[in-house]
Amino acid sequence: MRRLLLIIALPAAAAAILGCEVENLCDDYVNYMCDCHDGDVDLNGDPVECSEYQTVYEDADADQQVYCEDAMDAQIDFDAVEGYECEA
């Protein structure tokens, strides 16, 4: 049990000590939507305005991170079904 705890805790501790940032899933989502869908509408029918996405998800909390991951997966899946390929 201690080994498992060390295996889980060690990478997080190393990242904190070395000053590494944890991946921000909302950055990936915002970049995808801005690069591939700026000016379009999202899956909810709302307009994609890059500056608004950047502001809303700039300092995303844990709940927003989950939303961004799910929304990006859904958008990529939808794009694939529609035959849309983003060059970003």
Kinemage of the C-alpha trace (Angstrom):
@kinemage 1
@onewidth
@group {chain A} dominant
@subgroup {mainchain}
@vectorlist {calphas} color= white
{ca met a 1} P 0.000 0.000 0.000
{ca arg a 2} L 2.845 2.378 0.802
{ca arg a 3} L 4.469 1.654 -2.539
{ca leu a 4} L 1.250 2.488 -4.368
{ca leu a 5} L 0.939 5.740 -2.453
{ca leu a 6} L 4.544 6.626 -3.287
{ca ile a 7} L 4.036 5.788 -6.948
{ca ile a 8} L 1.013 8.076 -7.054
{ca ala a 9} L 2.425 10.888 -4.929
{ca leu a 10} L 5.978 11.013 -6.274
{ca pro a 11} L 5.230 12.453 -9.739
{ca ala a 12} L 2.978 15.143 -8.260
{ca ala a 13} L 5.593 16.086 -5.686
{ca ala a 14} L 8.328 16.200 -8.320
{ca ala a 15} L 6.202 18.451 -10.521
{ca ala a 16} L 5.532 20.795 -7.609
{ca ile a 17} L 9.202 20.947 -6.639
{ca leu a 18} L 10.372 21.510 -10.188
{ca gly a 19} L 7.691 24.114 -10.830
{ca cys a 20} L 6.029 22.167 -13.611
{ca glu a 21} L 2.505 23.168 -14.441
{ca val a 22} L -0.316 20.680 -14.508
{ca glu a 23} L -1.857 20.351 -17.972
{ca asn a 24} L -4.709 22.779 -18.493
{ca leu a 25} L -7.321 20.962 -20.558
{ca cys a 26} L -9.158 24.216 -21.156
{ca asp a 27} L -6.119 25.643 -22.954
{ca asp a 28} L -6.348 22.751 -25.410
{ca tyr a 29} L -10.099 23.247 -25.822
{ca val a 30} L -9.798 27.016 -26.339
{ca asn a 31} L -6.971 26.563 -28.840
{ca tyr a 32} L -8.951 23.972 -30.807
{ca met a 33} L -12.118 26.043 -30.887
{ca cys a 34} L -10.265 29.254 -31.777
{ca asp a 35} L -8.145 27.612 -34.467
{ca cys a 36} L -10.891 25.481 -35.971
{ca his a 37} L -14.253 27.054 -35.190
{ca asp a 38} L -13.843 30.792 -34.542
{ca gly a 39} L -16.938 32.457 -35.979
{ca asp a 40} L -18.860 29.161 -36.182
{ca val a 41} L -21.363 27.874 -33.640
{ca asp a 42} L -20.570 25.289 -30.983
{ca leu a 43} L -22.521 22.102 -30.351
{ca asn a 44} L -24.954 24.054 -28.150
{ca gly a 45} L -25.704 26.456 -31.004
{ca asp a 46} L -23.838 29.320 -29.355
{ca pro a 47} L -21.415 31.438 -31.388
{ca val a 48} L -17.728 30.648 -30.958
{ca glu a 49} L -16.000 33.904 -30.123
{ca cys a 50} L -12.348 33.268 -29.446
{ca ser a 51} L -11.832 36.216 -27.090
{ca glu a 52} L -14.800 35.128 -24.981
{ca tyr a 53} L -13.520 31.543 -24.776
{ca gln a 54} L -10.104 32.820 -23.702
{ca thr a 55} L -11.620 34.989 -20.978
{ca val a 56} L -14.032 32.356 -19.651
{ca tyr a 57} L -11.460 29.551 -19.453
{ca glu a 58} L -8.329 31.537 -18.602
{ca asp a 59} L -8.062 30.356 -14.989
{ca ala a 60} L -10.220 27.265 -15.237
{ca asp a 61} L -11.140 25.467 -12.039
{ca ala a 62} L -11.502 21.703 -11.719
{ca asp a 63} L -15.141 21.665 -12.851
{ca gln a 64} L -14.312 23.731 -15.916
{ca gln a 65} L -11.408 21.398 -16.698
{ca val a 66} L -13.815 18.463 -16.777
{ca tyr a 67} L -16.228 20.441 -18.953
{ca cys a 68} L -13.435 21.435 -21.369
{ca glu a 69} L -12.231 17.869 -21.734
{ca asp a 70} L -15.753 16.583 -22.406
{ca ala a 71} L -16.633 19.466 -24.743
{ca met a 72} L -13.451 19.048 -26.762
{ca asp a 73} L -13.964 15.291 -27.105
{ca ala a 74} L -17.553 15.872 -28.234
{ca gln a 75} L -16.519 18.561 -30.728
{ca ile a 76} L -13.744 16.422 -32.206
{ca asp a 77} L -16.127 13.457 -32.488
{ca phe a 78} L -18.744 15.654 -34.163
{ca asp a 79} L -16.144 17.089 -36.540
{ca ala a 80} L -15.054 13.577 -37.500
{ca val a 81} L -18.644 12.497 -38.228
{ca glu a 82} L -19.145 15.621 -40.329
{ca gly a 83} L -15.880 14.972 -42.200
{ca tyr a 84} L -14.392 18.240 -40.951
{ca glu a 85} L -10.624 18.295 -40.544
{ca cys a 86} L -8.897 21.136 -38.768
{ca glu a 87} L -5.450 22.069 -40.006
{ca ala a 88} L -4.367 23.475 -36.617
